[in-house]
Amino acid sequence: MSILKPPPKATKNETLQLRVQEEIKTKLRGYAEFINSSESYVVSEALKLLFRKDAEFRVWLEEQPRSILQPQNGGDSLFETVSKP
């Protein structure tokens, strides 16, 4: 039985471009196929799980100004987000 469930109905999404090791990409593709879903869904759900389970991160996040939760369009970070039309 899979840990992640198939995706619910569509929500507003952003595009995230990043680099991972070849082994991670291969396993990601395999897991997505295993649960009959997209690689994007697997990454999103895995990150949600990480954010929920990391108590120290949750405490840190609560201490941050609300502006940290706003999308960044400057491209200054390691991750660049691009809005989908």
ZIHUHU-V675210 format. One record per backbone hydrogen bond with DSSP energy under -0.5 kcal/mol. CO is the residue of the C=O (numbers start at 1). NH is the residue of the N-H. E is the energy in kcal/mol with one decimal. If there is no record, write none. Layout:
co | nh | e
CO | NH | E
CO | NH | E
//
This chain:
co | nh | e
13 | 84 | -0.8
15 | 82 | -1.7
16 | 18 | -0.5
17 | 80 | -0.7
21 | 25 | -2.1
22 | 26 | -2.4
23 | 27 | -2.3
24 | 28 | -2.7
25 | 29 | -2.5
26 | 30 | -2.2
27 | 31 | -2.8
28 | 32 | -2.5
29 | 33 | -2.0
30 | 34 | -2.5
31 | 35 | -2.1
32 | 37 | -3.0
33 | 36 | -1.2
38 | 42 | -1.8
39 | 43 | -2.4
40 | 44 | -2.6
41 | 45 | -2.7
42 | 46 | -2.4
43 | 47 | -2.4
44 | 48 | -2.2
45 | 49 | -2.3
46 | 50 | -2.3
47 | 51 | -2.8
48 | 52 | -2.2
49 | 53 | -2.4
50 | 54 | -1.8
53 | 55 | -1.3
54 | 58 | -2.1
55 | 59 | -2.2
56 | 60 | -2.3
57 | 61 | -3.1
58 | 62 | -2.0
59 | 63 | -1.2
60 | 63 | -0.5
60 | 64 | -0.6
61 | 64 | -1.1
65 | 68 | -2.0
66 | 69 | -1.9
67 | 70 | -1.3
72 | 81 | -0.6
79 | 81 | -0.5
80 | 17 | -1.1
82 | 15 | -2.3
//
